């Protein structure tokens, strides 16, 4: 599955849950999704607290999937083409002096 198809699948899941409904208890606004993304990224960090290796790899994979889910959803809400944004950022980083 490519990135665009994965993004479509995430969108279909969110729509099926009714989270885009104006009266949803979980409004899917860019601000709320950005907060969720940051919180899920922090949950990834928990797997490395006091250790160089994750304690539970399967749980870590779930947290990484959550991060990806929210990132794809945020890009969709904001009209960001993630593939193009990553390519532009890679080009900028290649031109930098580290």
PDB file as gemmi writes it, atoms N, CA and C in Angstrom:
CRYST1    1.000    1.000    1.000  90.00  90.00  90.00 P 1                      
ATOM      1  N   UNK A   1       0.860  -1.177   0.000  1.00  0.00           N  
ATOM      2  CA  UNK A   1       0.000   0.000   0.000  1.00  0.00           C  
ATOM      3  C   UNK A   1       0.905   1.238   0.000  1.00  0.00           C  
ATOM      4  N   UNK A   2       0.610   2.172  -0.889  1.00  0.00           N  
ATOM      5  CA  UNK A   2       1.414   3.390  -0.922  1.00  0.00           C  
ATOM      6  C   UNK A   2       0.858   4.419   0.070  1.00  0.00           C  
ATOM      7  N   UNK A   3       1.575   5.506   0.221  1.00  0.00           N  
ATOM      8  CA  UNK A   3       1.228   6.530   1.209  1.00  0.00           C  
ATOM      9  C   UNK A   3      -0.148   7.140   0.947  1.00  0.00           C  
ATOM     10  N   UNK A   4      -0.472   7.405  -0.302  1.00  0.00           N  
ATOM     11  CA  UNK A   4      -1.767   8.005  -0.627  1.00  0.00           C  
ATOM     12  C   UNK A   4      -2.906   7.050  -0.274  1.00  0.00           C  
ATOM     13  N   UNK A   5      -2.738   5.767  -0.565  1.00  0.00           N  
ATOM     14  CA  UNK A   5      -3.773   4.784  -0.238  1.00  0.00           C  
ATOM     15  C   UNK A   5      -3.919   4.644   1.272  1.00  0.00           C  
ATOM     16  N   UNK A   6      -2.802   4.678   1.993  1.00  0.00           N  
ATOM     17  CA  UNK A   6      -2.849   4.606   3.448  1.00  0.00           C  
ATOM     18  C   UNK A   6      -3.583   5.814   4.018  1.00  0.00           C  
ATOM     19  N   UNK A   7      -3.315   6.989   3.461  1.00  0.00           N  
ATOM     20  CA  UNK A   7      -3.984   8.208   3.905  1.00  0.00           C  
ATOM     21  C   UNK A   7      -5.493   8.114   3.653  1.00  0.00           C  
ATOM     22  N   UNK A   8      -5.887   7.576   2.520  1.00  0.00           N  
ATOM     23  CA  UNK A   8      -7.308   7.390   2.216  1.00  0.00           C  
ATOM     24  C   UNK A   8      -7.960   6.421   3.202  1.00  0.00           C  
ATOM     25  N   UNK A   9      -7.237   5.383   3.577  1.00  0.00           N  
ATOM     26  CA  UNK A   9      -7.781   4.404   4.523  1.00  0.00           C  
ATOM     27  C   UNK A   9      -7.977   5.029   5.906  1.00  0.00           C  
ATOM     28  N   UNK A  10      -7.027   5.861   6.326  1.00  0.00           N  
ATOM     29  CA  UNK A  10      -7.165   6.576   7.595  1.00  0.00           C  
ATOM     30  C   UNK A  10      -8.388   7.490   7.548  1.00  0.00           C  
ATOM     31  N   UNK A  11      -8.542   8.226   6.464  1.00  0.00           N  
ATOM     32  CA  UNK A  11      -9.685   9.126   6.313  1.00  0.00           C  
ATOM     33  C   UNK A  11     -11.004   8.362   6.359  1.00  0.00           C  
ATOM     34  N   UNK A  12     -11.050   7.213   5.698  1.00  0.00           N  
ATOM     35  CA  UNK A  12     -12.268   6.403   5.689  1.00  0.00           C  
ATOM     36  C   UNK A  12     -12.599   5.926   7.098  1.00  0.00           C  
ATOM     37  N   UNK A  13     -11.586   5.546   7.855  1.00  0.00           N  
ATOM     38  CA  UNK A  13     -11.800   5.109   9.235  1.00  0.00           C  
ATOM     39  C   UNK A  13     -12.374   6.245  10.083  1.00  0.00           C  
ATOM     40  N   UNK A  14     -11.784   7.431   9.975  1.00  0.00           N  
ATOM     41  CA  UNK A  14     -12.233   8.584  10.761  1.00  0.00           C  
ATOM     42  C   UNK A  14     -13.669   8.951  10.395  1.00  0.00           C  
ATOM     43  N   UNK A  15     -13.968   8.965   9.103  1.00  0.00           N  
ATOM     44  CA  UNK A  15     -15.342   9.252   8.664  1.00  0.00           C  
ATOM     45  C   UNK A  15     -16.322   8.212   9.208  1.00  0.00           C  
ATOM     46  N   UNK A  16     -15.940   6.934   9.161  1.00  0.00           N  
ATOM     47  CA  UNK A  16     -16.812   5.861   9.629  1.00  0.00           C  
ATOM     48  C   UNK A  16     -17.111   5.988  11.129  1.00  0.00           C  
ATOM     49  N   UNK A  17     -16.181   6.562  11.875  1.00  0.00           N  
ATOM     50  CA  UNK A  17     -16.387   6.766  13.308  1.00  0.00           C  
ATOM     51  C   UNK A  17     -17.278   7.970  13.591  1.00  0.00           C  
ATOM     52  N   UNK A  18     -17.513   8.791  12.562  1.00  0.00           N  
ATOM     53  CA  UNK A  18     -18.324   9.990  12.735  1.00  0.00           C  
ATOM     54  C   UNK A  18     -17.575  11.144  13.372  1.00  0.00           C  
ATOM     55  N   UNK A  19     -16.261  11.064  13.368  1.00  0.00           N  
ATOM     56  CA  UNK A  19     -15.457  12.091  14.046  1.00  0.00           C  
ATOM     57  C   UNK A  19     -15.366  13.399  13.274  1.00  0.00           C  
ATOM     58  N   UNK A  20     -15.785  13.407  12.006  1.00  0.00           N  
ATOM     59  CA  UNK A  20     -15.816  14.659  11.260  1.00  0.00           C  
ATOM     60  C   UNK A  20     -17.150  15.383  11.426  1.00  0.00           C  
ATOM     61  N   UNK A  21     -18.105  14.737  12.069  1.00  0.00           N  
ATOM     62  CA  UNK A  21     -19.397  15.356  12.334  1.00  0.00           C  
ATOM     63  C   UNK A  21     -19.201  16.580  13.223  1.00  0.00           C  
ATOM     64  N   UNK A  22     -19.925  17.650  12.935  1.00  0.00           N  
ATOM     65  CA  UNK A  22     -19.776  18.908  13.679  1.00  0.00           C  
ATOM     66  C   UNK A  22     -20.069  18.736  15.168  1.00  0.00           C  
ATOM     67  N   UNK A  23     -20.895  17.765  15.519  1.00  0.00           N  
ATOM     68  CA  UNK A  23     -21.245  17.553  16.934  1.00  0.00           C  
ATOM     69  C   UNK A  23     -20.431  16.449  17.592  1.00  0.00           C  
ATOM     70  N   UNK A  24     -19.385  16.008  16.939  1.00  0.00           N  
ATOM     71  CA  UNK A  24     -18.566  14.925  17.475  1.00  0.00           C  
ATOM     72  C   UNK A  24     -17.943  15.320  18.814  1.00  0.00           C  
ATOM     73  N   UNK A  25     -17.847  14.359  19.702  1.00  0.00           N  
ATOM     74  CA  UNK A  25     -17.159  14.579  20.977  1.00  0.00           C  
ATOM     75  C   UNK A  25     -15.648  14.648  20.769  1.00  0.00           C  
ATOM     76  N   UNK A  26     -15.199  14.255  19.590  1.00  0.00           N  
ATOM     77  CA  UNK A  26     -13.774  14.281  19.247  1.00  0.00           C  
ATOM     78  C   UNK A  26     -13.590  15.062  17.940  1.00  0.00           C  
ATOM     79  N   UNK A  27     -13.758  16.386  17.989  1.00  0.00           N  
ATOM     80  CA  UNK A  27     -13.656  17.184  16.755  1.00  0.00           C  
ATOM     81  C   UNK A  27     -12.270  17.045  16.117  1.00  0.00           C  
ATOM     82  N   UNK A  28     -12.277  16.701  14.863  1.00  0.00           N  
ATOM     83  CA  UNK A  28     -11.033  16.457  14.132  1.00  0.00           C  
ATOM     84  C   UNK A  28     -10.540  17.736  13.475  1.00  0.00           C  
ATOM     85  N   UNK A  29     -10.137  18.694  14.285  1.00  0.00           N  
ATOM     86  CA  UNK A  29      -9.600  19.956  13.782  1.00  0.00           C  
ATOM     87  C   UNK A  29      -8.084  19.846  13.697  1.00  0.00           C  
ATOM     88  N   UNK A  30      -7.436  20.660  12.870  1.00  0.00           N  
ATOM     89  CA  UNK A  30      -5.978  20.614  12.813  1.00  0.00           C  
ATOM     90  C   UNK A  30      -5.329  20.777  14.198  1.00  0.00           C  
ATOM     91  N   UNK A  31      -5.849  21.698  14.996  1.00  0.00           N  
ATOM     92  CA  UNK A  31      -5.286  21.907  16.338  1.00  0.00           C  
ATOM     93  C   UNK A  31      -5.391  20.639  17.178  1.00  0.00           C  
ATOM     94  N   UNK A  32      -6.563  20.022  17.200  1.00  0.00           N  
ATOM     95  CA  UNK A  32      -6.759  18.823  18.007  1.00  0.00           C  
ATOM     96  C   UNK A  32      -5.910  17.659  17.513  1.00  0.00           C  
ATOM     97  N   UNK A  33      -5.794  17.527  16.205  1.00  0.00           N  
ATOM     98  CA  UNK A  33      -4.988  16.438  15.661  1.00  0.00           C  
ATOM     99  C   UNK A  33      -3.506  16.689  15.923  1.00  0.00           C  
ATOM    100  N   UNK A  34      -3.055  17.934  15.857  1.00  0.00           N  
ATOM    101  CA  UNK A  34      -1.655  18.244  16.185  1.00  0.00           C  
ATOM    102  C   UNK A  34      -1.360  17.895  17.645  1.00  0.00           C  
ATOM    103  N   UNK A  35      -2.296  18.171  18.531  1.00  0.00           N  
ATOM    104  CA  UNK A  35      -2.125  17.800  19.937  1.00  0.00           C  
ATOM    105  C   UNK A  35      -2.029  16.286  20.073  1.00  0.00           C  
ATOM    106  N   UNK A  36      -2.934  15.570  19.390  1.00  0.00           N  
ATOM    107  CA  UNK A  36      -2.901  14.106  19.438  1.00  0.00           C  
ATOM    108  C   UNK A  36      -1.570  13.569  18.914  1.00  0.00           C  
ATOM    109  N   UNK A  37      -1.064  14.167  17.859  1.00  0.00           N  
ATOM    110  CA  UNK A  37       0.213  13.743  17.285  1.00  0.00           C  
ATOM    111  C   UNK A  37       1.342  13.896  18.307  1.00  0.00           C  
ATOM    112  N   UNK A  38       1.381  15.033  18.989  1.00  0.00           N  
ATOM    113  CA  UNK A  38       2.417  15.266  20.000  1.00  0.00           C  
ATOM    114  C   UNK A  38       2.288  14.287  21.167  1.00  0.00           C  
ATOM    115  N   UNK A  39       1.071  14.033  21.581  1.00  0.00           N  
ATOM    116  CA  UNK A  39       0.852  13.099  22.694  1.00  0.00           C  
ATOM    117  C   UNK A  39       1.271  11.683  22.318  1.00  0.00           C  
ATOM    118  N   UNK A  40       0.943  11.265  21.121  1.00  0.00           N  
ATOM    119  CA  UNK A  40       1.336   9.921  20.684  1.00  0.00           C  
ATOM    120  C   UNK A  40       2.855   9.817  20.540  1.00  0.00           C  
ATOM    121  N   UNK A  41       3.507  10.879  20.074  1.00  0.00           N  
ATOM    122  CA  UNK A  41       4.971  10.871  19.979  1.00  0.00           C  
ATOM    123  C   UNK A  41       5.588  10.722  21.366  1.00  0.00           C  
ATOM    124  N   UNK A  42       4.983  11.354  22.361  1.00  0.00           N  
ATOM    125  CA  UNK A  42       5.464  11.215  23.739  1.00  0.00           C  
ATOM    126  C   UNK A  42       5.286   9.772  24.218  1.00  0.00           C  
ATOM    127  N   UNK A  43       4.223   9.119  23.787  1.00  0.00           N  
ATOM    128  CA  UNK A  43       4.020   7.723  24.173  1.00  0.00           C  
ATOM    129  C   UNK A  43       5.090   6.820  23.554  1.00  0.00           C  
ATOM    130  N   UNK A  44       5.620   7.188  22.388  1.00  0.00           N  
ATOM    131  CA  UNK A  44       6.748   6.457  21.813  1.00  0.00           C  
ATOM    132  C   UNK A  44       7.949   6.577  22.755  1.00  0.00           C  
ATOM    133  N   UNK A  45       8.171   7.772  23.265  1.00  0.00           N  
ATOM    134  CA  UNK A  45       9.299   7.989  24.186  1.00  0.00           C  
ATOM    135  C   UNK A  45       9.211   7.131  25.440  1.00  0.00           C  
ATOM    136  N   UNK A  46       7.997   6.906  25.912  1.00  0.00           N  
ATOM    137  CA  UNK A  46       7.833   6.093  27.121  1.00  0.00           C  
ATOM    138  C   UNK A  46       8.470   4.711  26.976  1.00  0.00           C  
ATOM    139  N   UNK A  47       8.508   4.194  25.768  1.00  0.00           N  
ATOM    140  CA  UNK A  47       9.074   2.860  25.552  1.00  0.00           C  
ATOM    141  C   UNK A  47      10.591   2.839  25.712  1.00  0.00           C  
ATOM    142  N   UNK A  48      11.197   4.007  25.748  1.00  0.00           N  
ATOM    143  CA  UNK A  48      12.644   4.098  25.888  1.00  0.00           C  
ATOM    144  C   UNK A  48      13.060   4.723  27.216  1.00  0.00           C  
ATOM    145  N   UNK A  49      12.090   4.989  28.066  1.00  0.00           N  
ATOM    146  CA  UNK A  49      12.409   5.576  29.371  1.00  0.00           C  
ATOM    147  C   UNK A  49      13.214   4.559  30.166  1.00  0.00           C  
ATOM    148  N   UNK A  50      14.395   4.950  30.551  1.00  0.00           N  
ATOM    149  CA  UNK A  50      15.316   4.167  31.368  1.00  0.00           C  
ATOM    150  C   UNK A  50      15.887   2.963  30.630  1.00  0.00           C  
ATOM    151  N   UNK A  51      15.803   2.950  29.319  1.00  0.00           N  
ATOM    152  CA  UNK A  51      16.314   1.813  28.561  1.00  0.00           C  
ATOM    153  C   UNK A  51      16.639   2.238  27.134  1.00  0.00           C  
ATOM    154  N   UNK A  52      17.645   1.628  26.559  1.00  0.00           N  
ATOM    155  CA  UNK A  52      17.990   1.881  25.159  1.00  0.00           C  
ATOM    156  C   UNK A  52      17.148   1.032  24.212  1.00  0.00           C  
ATOM    157  N   UNK A  53      16.512   0.005  24.734  1.00  0.00           N  
ATOM    158  CA  UNK A  53      15.676  -0.884  23.942  1.00  0.00           C  
ATOM    159  C   UNK A  53      14.234  -0.815  24.435  1.00  0.00           C  
ATOM    160  N   UNK A  54      13.267  -0.911  23.534  1.00  0.00           N  
ATOM    161  CA  UNK A  54      11.866  -0.883  23.973  1.00  0.00           C  
ATOM    162  C   UNK A  54      11.534  -2.133  24.793  1.00  0.00           C  
ATOM    163  N   UNK A  55      10.717  -1.939  25.816  1.00  0.00           N  
ATOM    164  CA  UNK A  55      10.324  -3.060  26.673  1.00  0.00           C  
ATOM    165  C   UNK A  55       9.318  -3.966  25.964  1.00  0.00           C  
ATOM    166  N   UNK A  56       8.468  -3.401  25.140  1.00  0.00           N  
ATOM    167  CA  UNK A  56       7.401  -4.151  24.483  1.00  0.00           C  
ATOM    168  C   UNK A  56       7.322  -3.687  23.038  1.00  0.00           C  
ATOM    169  N   UNK A  57       7.951  -4.446  22.167  1.00  0.00           N  
ATOM    170  CA  UNK A  57       8.046  -4.025  20.762  1.00  0.00           C  
ATOM    171  C   UNK A  57       6.677  -3.908  20.096  1.00  0.00           C  
ATOM    172  N   UNK A  58       5.775  -4.828  20.377  1.00  0.00           N  
ATOM    173  CA  UNK A  58       4.448  -4.775  19.767  1.00  0.00           C  
ATOM    174  C   UNK A  58       3.699  -3.517  20.189  1.00  0.00           C  
ATOM    175  N   UNK A  59       3.799  -3.148  21.470  1.00  0.00           N  
ATOM    176  CA  UNK A  59       3.150  -1.926  21.941  1.00  0.00           C  
ATOM    177  C   UNK A  59       3.802  -0.697  21.299  1.00  0.00           C  
ATOM    178  N   UNK A  60       5.126  -0.725  21.146  1.00  0.00           N  
ATOM    179  CA  UNK A  60       5.837   0.373  20.479  1.00  0.00           C  
ATOM    180  C   UNK A  60       5.357   0.522  19.039  1.00  0.00           C  
ATOM    181  N   UNK A  61       5.198  -0.579  18.339  1.00  0.00           N  
ATOM    182  CA  UNK A  61       4.712  -0.523  16.961  1.00  0.00           C  
ATOM    183  C   UNK A  61       3.319   0.109  16.898  1.00  0.00           C  
ATOM    184  N   UNK A  62       2.492  -0.190  17.873  1.00  0.00           N  
ATOM    185  CA  UNK A  62       1.163   0.416  17.929  1.00  0.00           C  
ATOM    186  C   UNK A  62       1.240   1.921  18.110  1.00  0.00           C  
ATOM    187  N   UNK A  63       2.160   2.372  18.964  1.00  0.00           N  
ATOM    188  CA  UNK A  63       2.324   3.818  19.173  1.00  0.00           C  
ATOM    189  C   UNK A  63       2.860   4.488  17.912  1.00  0.00           C  
ATOM    190  N   UNK A  64       3.798   3.845  17.231  1.00  0.00           N  
ATOM    191  CA  UNK A  64       4.315   4.398  15.983  1.00  0.00           C  
ATOM    192  C   UNK A  64       3.207   4.482  14.929  1.00  0.00           C  
ATOM    193  N   UNK A  65       2.336   3.482  14.902  1.00  0.00           N  
ATOM    194  CA  UNK A  65       1.199   3.512  13.982  1.00  0.00           C  
ATOM    195  C   UNK A  65       0.264   4.670  14.325  1.00  0.00           C  
ATOM    196  N   UNK A  66       0.056   4.927  15.621  1.00  0.00           N  
ATOM    197  CA  UNK A  66      -0.776   6.061  16.028  1.00  0.00           C  
ATOM    198  C   UNK A  66      -0.172   7.374  15.552  1.00  0.00           C  
ATOM    199  N   UNK A  67       1.148   7.515  15.682  1.00  0.00           N  
ATOM    200  CA  UNK A  67       1.833   8.725  15.214  1.00  0.00           C  
ATOM    201  C   UNK A  67       1.610   8.890  13.712  1.00  0.00           C  
ATOM    202  N   UNK A  68       1.767   7.818  12.967  1.00  0.00           N  
ATOM    203  CA  UNK A  68       1.575   7.866  11.516  1.00  0.00           C  
ATOM    204  C   UNK A  68       0.134   8.232  11.185  1.00  0.00           C  
ATOM    205  N   UNK A  69      -0.810   7.629  11.886  1.00  0.00           N  
ATOM    206  CA  UNK A  69      -2.232   7.916  11.663  1.00  0.00           C  
ATOM    207  C   UNK A  69      -2.505   9.403  11.811  1.00  0.00           C  
ATOM    208  N   UNK A  70      -2.071   9.992  12.928  1.00  0.00           N  
ATOM    209  CA  UNK A  70      -2.341  11.409  13.160  1.00  0.00           C  
ATOM    210  C   UNK A  70      -1.579  12.301  12.188  1.00  0.00           C  
ATOM    211  N   UNK A  71      -0.364  11.919  11.822  1.00  0.00           N  
ATOM    212  CA  UNK A  71       0.391  12.706  10.842  1.00  0.00           C  
ATOM    213  C   UNK A  71      -0.320  12.713   9.489  1.00  0.00           C  
ATOM    214  N   UNK A  72      -0.764  11.551   9.045  1.00  0.00           N  
ATOM    215  CA  UNK A  72      -1.477  11.477   7.771  1.00  0.00           C  
ATOM    216  C   UNK A  72      -2.786  12.260   7.828  1.00  0.00           C  
ATOM    217  N   UNK A  73      -3.478  12.165   8.944  1.00  0.00           N  
ATOM    218  CA  UNK A  73      -4.744  12.887   9.066  1.00  0.00           C  
ATOM    219  C   UNK A  73      -4.512  14.397   9.082  1.00  0.00           C  
ATOM    220  N   UNK A  74      -3.478  14.850   9.791  1.00  0.00           N  
ATOM    221  CA  UNK A  74      -3.173  16.279   9.835  1.00  0.00           C  
ATOM    222  C   UNK A  74      -2.820  16.795   8.445  1.00  0.00           C  
ATOM    223  N   UNK A  75      -2.020  16.030   7.714  1.00  0.00           N  
ATOM    224  CA  UNK A  75      -1.681  16.430   6.347  1.00  0.00           C  
ATOM    225  C   UNK A  75      -2.937  16.531   5.493  1.00  0.00           C  
ATOM    226  N   UNK A  76      -3.838  15.600   5.649  1.00  0.00           N  
ATOM    227  CA  UNK A  76      -5.082  15.627   4.881  1.00  0.00           C  
ATOM    228  C   UNK A  76      -5.908  16.855   5.229  1.00  0.00           C  
ATOM    229  N   UNK A  77      -6.055  17.133   6.516  1.00  0.00           N  
ATOM    230  CA  UNK A  77      -6.851  18.285   6.949  1.00  0.00           C  
ATOM    231  C   UNK A  77      -6.270  19.599   6.443  1.00  0.00           C  
ATOM    232  N   UNK A  78      -4.948  19.675   6.356  1.00  0.00           N  
ATOM    233  CA  UNK A  78      -4.279  20.917   5.957  1.00  0.00           C  
ATOM    234  C   UNK A  78      -3.953  20.978   4.462  1.00  0.00           C  
ATOM    235  N   UNK A  79      -4.253  19.911   3.736  1.00  0.00           N  
ATOM    236  CA  UNK A  79      -3.951  19.894   2.308  1.00  0.00           C  
ATOM    237  C   UNK A  79      -2.471  19.815   2.010  1.00  0.00           C  
ATOM    238  N   UNK A  80      -1.724  19.146   2.875  1.00  0.00           N  
ATOM    239  CA  UNK A  80      -0.278  18.980   2.685  1.00  0.00           C  
ATOM    240  C   UNK A  80      -0.014  17.641   2.003  1.00  0.00           C  
ATOM    241  N   UNK A  81       0.735  17.674   0.915  1.00  0.00           N  
ATOM    242  CA  UNK A  81       1.177  16.445   0.268  1.00  0.00           C  
ATOM    243  C   UNK A  81       2.455  16.020   0.981  1.00  0.00           C  
ATOM    244  N   UNK A  82       2.342  15.000   1.819  1.00  0.00           N  
ATOM    245  CA  UNK A  82       3.465  14.596   2.661  1.00  0.00           C  
ATOM    246  C   UNK A  82       4.651  14.117   1.844  1.00  0.00           C  
ATOM    247  N   UNK A  83       4.386  13.378   0.780  1.00  0.00           N  
ATOM    248  CA  UNK A  83       5.492  12.903  -0.055  1.00  0.00           C  
ATOM    249  C   UNK A  83       6.295  14.073  -0.617  1.00  0.00           C  
ATOM    250  N   UNK A  84       5.599  15.078  -1.139  1.00  0.00           N  
ATOM    251  CA  UNK A  84       6.287  16.250  -1.690  1.00  0.00           C  
ATOM    252  C   UNK A  84       7.003  17.032  -0.593  1.00  0.00           C  
ATOM    253  N   UNK A  85       6.377  17.173   0.565  1.00  0.00           N  
ATOM    254  CA  UNK A  85       6.992  17.912   1.670  1.00  0.00           C  
ATOM    255  C   UNK A  85       8.271  17.226   2.134  1.00  0.00           C  
ATOM    256  N   UNK A  86       8.250  15.903   2.208  1.00  0.00           N  
ATOM    257  CA  UNK A  86       9.450  15.161   2.617  1.00  0.00           C  
ATOM    258  C   UNK A  86      10.551  15.319   1.577  1.00  0.00           C  
ATOM    259  N   UNK A  87      10.196  15.255   0.298  1.00  0.00           N  
ATOM    260  CA  UNK A  87      11.201  15.420  -0.756  1.00  0.00           C  
ATOM    261  C   UNK A  87      11.834  16.811  -0.705  1.00  0.00           C  
ATOM    262  N   UNK A  88      11.002  17.844  -0.503  1.00  0.00           N  
ATOM    263  CA  UNK A  88      11.542  19.209  -0.406  1.00  0.00           C  
ATOM    264  C   UNK A  88      12.469  19.335   0.808  1.00  0.00           C  
ATOM    265  N   UNK A  89      12.067  18.746   1.931  1.00  0.00           N  
ATOM    266  CA  UNK A  89      12.879  18.839   3.140  1.00  0.00           C  
ATOM    267  C   UNK A  89      14.198  18.083   2.973  1.00  0.00           C  
ATOM    268  N   UNK A  90      14.150  16.930   2.319  1.00  0.00           N  
ATOM    269  CA  UNK A  90      15.392  16.197   2.048  1.00  0.00           C  
ATOM    270  C   UNK A  90      16.338  17.011   1.169  1.00  0.00           C  
ATOM    271  N   UNK A  91      15.786  17.663   0.144  1.00  0.00           N  
ATOM    272  CA  UNK A  91      16.613  18.489  -0.734  1.00  0.00           C  
ATOM    273  C   UNK A  91      17.233  19.641   0.052  1.00  0.00           C  
ATOM    274  N   UNK A  92      16.453  20.270   0.917  1.00  0.00           N  
ATOM    275  CA  UNK A  92      16.976  21.375   1.734  1.00  0.00           C  
ATOM    276  C   UNK A  92      18.063  20.869   2.683  1.00  0.00           C  
ATOM    277  N   UNK A  93      17.845  19.691   3.272  1.00  0.00           N  
ATOM    278  CA  UNK A  93      18.831  19.143   4.211  1.00  0.00           C  
ATOM    279  C   UNK A  93      20.111  18.755   3.500  1.00  0.00           C  
ATOM    280  N   UNK A  94      19.988  18.240   2.280  1.00  0.00           N  
ATOM    281  CA  UNK A  94      21.200  17.887   1.520  1.00  0.00           C  
ATOM    282  C   UNK A  94      22.048  19.107   1.221  1.00  0.00           C  
ATOM    283  N   UNK A  95      21.411  20.271   1.077  1.00  0.00           N  
ATOM    284  CA  UNK A  95      22.133  21.505   0.758  1.00  0.00           C  
ATOM    285  C   UNK A  95      22.731  22.158   1.992  1.00  0.00           C  
ATOM    286  N   UNK A  96      22.342  21.690   3.171  1.00  0.00           N  
ATOM    287  CA  UNK A  96      22.830  22.288   4.422  1.00  0.00           C  
ATOM    288  C   UNK A  96      24.234  21.800   4.761  1.00  0.00           C  
ATOM    289  N   UNK A  97      24.912  22.598   5.520  1.00  0.00           N  
ATOM    290  CA  UNK A  97      26.194  22.190   6.087  1.00  0.00           C  
ATOM    291  C   UNK A  97      25.939  21.802   7.536  1.00  0.00           C  
ATOM    292  N   UNK A  98      26.223  20.591   7.858  1.00  0.00           N  
ATOM    293  CA  UNK A  98      25.960  20.091   9.207  1.00  0.00           C  
ATOM    294  C   UNK A  98      27.175  20.291  10.039  1.00  0.00           C  
TER     295      UNK A  98                                                      
END                                                                             
